[in-house]
Amino acid sequence: MSEPRPAGRSHAGELRVAVLASGTGTNLQALLDKVHGRDGIKIVAVASDNPEAHALDRAHSAGVPTAVFQRADFGGDRRARDSAMAAWLRGHGVQLVVLAGYMRLLSESFLSRFPDAVINVHPALLPSFPGLNAVGQALSYGVKVFGVTVHFVDEGVDSGAVIMQRAVELPDARSEDDVLPFIHEIEHEILPEVVRLFARDAVRISPTHHRRVIVTPPADSSDR
């Protein structure tokens, strides 16, 4: 029987991470605070489609190189924009790309430059409520349990294989203000946790089921 294949390349030594963000960058900040410069992880690049994104300011404050890739600057050609962005990231030796509030779909040509090494954090328990306004969708549906998913990125909309999920019961939630503080807290916990898993090559994609992600548990503490 064949072994599960590792997600992305083998990260001997330092794991070089890029973050793509379109807005305030709170998930970027969580990564900067919790994993940057720790556990063999370094955030080496932050890119955005929005020159006004506060995420860029957070990166500047941390001394992380930044760049803006607006589709309009490439004649409206998404593939050209993504190709330029991929080349910039590769120039920084990026091994893992993290989408943290990045509001643009990535082309197949971009994903092919980072095979099994592009992940996203989504504020819902996929496959429920993909796309924009996930919390609003969930509230409209009347769910009692909300949550967050970290998943691989493919060419679809929030359709890649699930790496990690965490839920919270909020039976009395009536507005986004009732939900978002809990969602953000979960995002800021599990996204750094998943990046740590990549740093120790603990994420595997099953060779027999392309949607099944296998996470290797840490060494048995009883052996220590």
C-alpha positions in Angstrom: 0.0 0.0 0.0 1.4 3.4 -0.9 2.0 6.0 1.8 0.1 9.3 2.1 2.0 12.0 0.2 3.2 15.0 2.1 1.4 18.3 1.4 3.8 20.6 -0.3 7.6 20.1 -0.3 9.7 18.7 2.5 10.6 21.5 4.9 14.0 20.6 6.1 15.1 23.5 8.2 13.1 26.8 8.0 9.6 26.9 6.6 9.2 30.1 4.5 5.6 31.3 4.5 3.8 33.9 2.5 0.5 35.5 3.5 -2.0 36.9 1.1 -4.5 39.4 2.6 -7.0 41.9 1.3 -8.1 43.7 4.5 -7.3 44.3 8.1 -5.0 41.4 8.5 -5.9 40.1 11.9 -5.1 36.6 10.9 -1.8 37.8 9.6 -1.2 39.4 13.0 -2.0 36.1 14.7 0.6 34.4 12.6 3.2 37.1 13.2 2.5 36.9 17.0 2.4 33.1 17.3 4.6 31.5 14.7 6.8 34.0 13.0 10.4 33.3 14.1 9.4 30.3 16.1 9.3 26.5 15.5 11.4 26.9 12.3 8.8 29.2 10.7 9.4 32.6 9.1 6.9 34.8 7.3 9.0 36.1 4.4 6.4 37.9 2.2 3.0 39.5 2.4 1.0 40.3 -0.8 -2.3 42.0 -1.3 -4.7 43.0 -4.1 -5.6 46.1 -2.1 -3.0 48.9 -1.6 -5.0 50.2 1.3 -5.1 46.9 3.2 -4.1 47.3 6.8 -2.4 43.9 6.5 0.4 45.7 4.6 1.0 48.0 7.6 1.1 45.0 9.9 3.8 43.4 7.7 5.8 46.6 7.5 5.8 46.9 11.3 7.2 43.4 11.5 9.8 44.0 8.8 8.2 41.6 6.3 8.5 42.5 2.6 5.2 43.4 0.9 3.9 43.9 -2.6 0.5 44.8 -4.2 -0.8 43.0 -7.2 -3.9 44.7 -8.6 -5.6 43.1 -11.5 -6.0 46.5 -13.2 -2.3 46.8 -13.3 -2.2 43.7 -15.5 -4.8 44.9 -18.0 -7.5 43.0 -16.1 -5.7 39.7 -16.8 -6.1 37.5 -13.7 -3.6 34.9 -14.9 -1.0 37.6 -15.6 -1.5 39.1 -12.1 -1.2 35.7 -10.5 1.9 34.8 -12.6 3.6 38.0 -11.4 2.6 37.3 -7.8 3.8 33.7 -7.9 7.1 34.8 -9.4 7.6 37.4 -6.6 6.8 34.8 -3.9 9.1 32.2 -5.5 11.8 34.9 -5.5 11.4 35.0 -1.7 11.8 31.2 -1.5 8.2 30.7 -0.3 7.2 27.1 0.5 3.7 27.6 2.0 1.1 30.2 0.9 -1.5 31.2 3.4 -4.7 33.0 2.4 -5.8 35.1 5.3 -8.8 37.2 4.2 -7.6 37.3 0.6 -10.7 38.1 -1.5 -9.6 36.9 -4.9 -9.7 33.5 -6.6 -6.3 32.2 -7.6 -5.7 30.7 -11.1 -4.6 27.2 -11.7 -1.3 28.5 -13.0 -0.6 30.1 -9.6 -1.7 26.9 -7.7 0.6 24.8 -9.9 3.6 26.8 -8.7 2.9 25.8 -5.1 1.5 22.2 -5.3 -0.4 21.1 -2.2 1.0 24.2 -0.4 -1.7 26.9 -0.6 -4.2 27.0 2.3 -7.1 29.2 3.3 -9.0 30.0 6.5 -12.8 30.3 6.1 -15.3 31.4 8.7 -17.7 28.5 8.4 -17.8 24.7 8.7 -17.3 23.8 5.0 -18.8 22.5 2.9 -21.6 24.6 4.4 -21.6 28.3 3.5 -18.8 28.7 1.1 -18.0 32.1 -0.5 -18.6 35.6 0.7 -20.5 36.5 3.9 -20.3 33.0 5.3 -21.4 34.1 8.8 -24.4 36.0 7.3 -25.3 32.9 5.3 -25.2 30.8 8.4 -27.3 33.3 10.4 -29.9 33.4 7.6 -30.1 29.6 7.6 -30.6 29.6 11.3 -27.8 27.3 12.4 -26.9 26.8 16.0 -23.3 25.8 15.5 -20.8 28.0 13.8 -17.1 27.5 13.1 -13.9 27.8 11.1 -12.3 25.7 8.5 -8.6 25.7 7.3 -8.5 23.9 3.9 -6.4 23.5 0.8 -7.1 25.9 -2.0 -8.1 24.6 -5.4 -9.7 26.3 -8.4 -13.2 26.3 -6.8 -14.7 28.5 -4.2 -13.8 27.2 -0.8 -13.9 23.7 -2.2 -10.5 22.3 -1.4 -9.8 19.4 1.0 -10.3 20.2 4.7 -7.2 20.2 7.0 -8.8 21.3 10.3 -12.1 22.5 11.6 -13.3 23.9 14.9 -16.9 24.6 16.0 -18.7 26.7 18.6 -22.3 26.4 19.7 -24.1 29.7 19.6 -27.8 28.8 19.8 -28.9 32.4 20.6 -26.9 34.2 18.0 -29.0 36.7 16.0 -26.4 39.0 14.4 -22.8 38.9 13.1 -21.8 40.8 16.2 -22.9 37.7 18.2 -20.8 35.4 16.2 -17.7 37.2 14.9 -15.7 37.5 18.1 -15.9 33.7 18.6 -15.0 33.1 14.9 -12.0 35.4 15.1 -10.8 33.7 18.3 -11.0 30.3 16.6 -9.2 31.6 13.4 -6.4 33.0 15.5 -5.9 29.6 17.2 -6.2 27.1 14.4 -4.5 28.9 11.5 -1.1 29.1 13.4 -1.7 25.5 14.5 -2.0 24.4 10.9 1.1 26.3 9.9 3.0 24.6 12.7 1.8 21.2 11.3 3.3 22.1 7.9 6.5 23.1 9.5 7.0 19.6 10.9 5.7 17.8 7.8 2.6 16.6 9.6 0.0 17.1 6.9 -0.5 14.3 4.4 -3.0 13.9 1.5 -4.2 10.3 1.2 -3.1 8.6 -1.9 -6.4 6.8 -2.1 -8.8 9.7 -1.4 -7.8 13.1 -2.7 -10.2 14.8 -0.2 -8.8 13.1 2.9 -6.1 15.0 4.8 -4.2 13.0 7.3 -2.6 14.9 10.2 0.2 13.1 12.0 -0.1 13.5 15.8 2.9 14.8 17.7 5.3 12.4 19.4 3.8 10.5 22.3 4.6 12.6 25.4 4.7 9.3 27.4 8.0 8.5 25.7 9.6 11.6 27.0 
